Amino acid sequence: SWDQLDEAPVTREDMERLLESFLASYVYNRVPIVAERLNRLTDPDAVARADQEMRSIIRDLVAIGLPDDPIAFDWNAPDGARVVEDAIVNVYEALEELE
């Protein structure tokens, strides 16, 4: 219930992990080459492994690019969009190196 949710303790680290996870998912869904590469595979186990590997790479790249204090960071400022754009560029560059 909402009352239980309201009572759940949430730390700063929890919020940072949530933000990182959200941004990684956002970037993952904005890089169409991920789906293209996964569609090339025919073995379901290989698809699952490759998907997890790509998600891990994206999560790591997002984490590296986060500002020092992502909670206090002004995500509505131009720098906020730049963090996400840089993460997308870094993902494309990393995927190119994997080929």
C-alpha positions in Angstrom: 0.0 0.0 0.0 1.0 3.7 -0.2 1.4 3.8 3.5 3.9 0.9 3.5 5.7 2.6 0.6 5.8 5.9 2.5 7.3 4.1 5.5 10.1 2.3 3.5 13.5 3.8 4.3 15.3 5.1 1.3 18.9 6.2 1.5 20.8 8.6 -0.7 22.7 5.6 -2.1 19.3 3.9 -2.9 18.3 7.1 -4.8 21.6 7.2 -6.7 21.3 3.5 -7.7 17.7 4.1 -8.8 18.7 7.1 -10.9 21.6 5.2 -12.4 19.3 2.3 -13.2 16.7 4.6 -14.8 19.3 6.3 -16.9 20.8 3.0 -18.0 17.4 1.8 -19.1 16.7 5.1 -20.8 20.0 4.9 -22.8 19.5 1.2 -23.5 16.1 2.0 -25.1 17.6 4.9 -27.1 20.3 2.8 -28.9 18.6 0.9 -31.7 21.8 -0.9 -32.6 21.3 -3.0 -29.5 18.1 -4.5 -30.8 19.6 -5.0 -34.2 22.5 -6.9 -32.8 20.3 -9.1 -30.7 18.0 -9.8 -33.6 21.0 -11.3 -35.5 21.3 -14.1 -32.9 19.2 -17.2 -33.3 20.0 -19.0 -30.0 17.7 -17.8 -27.2 20.4 -18.4 -24.6 22.9 -16.4 -26.7 20.3 -13.6 -27.0 19.8 -13.6 -23.2 23.6 -13.5 -22.5 24.2 -10.8 -25.1 21.3 -8.7 -23.8 22.7 -8.9 -20.2 26.2 -8.1 -21.5 24.9 -5.0 -23.3 22.9 -3.9 -20.3 25.9 -4.3 -18.1 28.1 -2.3 -20.5 25.5 0.5 -20.7 25.1 0.5 -16.9 28.8 0.9 -16.5 29.1 3.7 -19.0 26.2 5.5 -17.4 27.8 5.1 -14.0 31.1 6.5 -15.2 29.5 9.5 -16.8 27.3 10.5 -13.8 28.1 13.8 -12.1 29.8 13.6 -8.7 26.5 14.4 -6.9 23.7 13.1 -9.2 21.0 14.0 -6.6 21.9 17.7 -6.4 22.7 17.9 -10.1 20.3 20.1 -12.2 19.0 17.6 -14.7 16.8 20.2 -16.3 19.9 22.3 -17.2 21.6 21.8 -20.6 24.3 19.7 -18.7 21.6 17.2 -17.8 20.8 16.5 -21.4 24.5 16.4 -22.1 25.1 13.6 -19.6 22.5 11.4 -21.3 23.8 12.3 -24.8 27.4 11.6 -23.8 26.3 8.2 -22.4 24.6 7.4 -25.8 27.7 8.4 -27.7 29.9 6.3 -25.4 27.6 3.3 -25.9 27.9 3.5 -29.7 31.7 3.9 -29.4 31.9 0.9 -27.1 29.8 -1.2 -29.4 31.9 -0.3 -32.4 35.0 -1.5 -30.5 33.3 -4.8 -29.8 32.9 -5.5 -33.6 
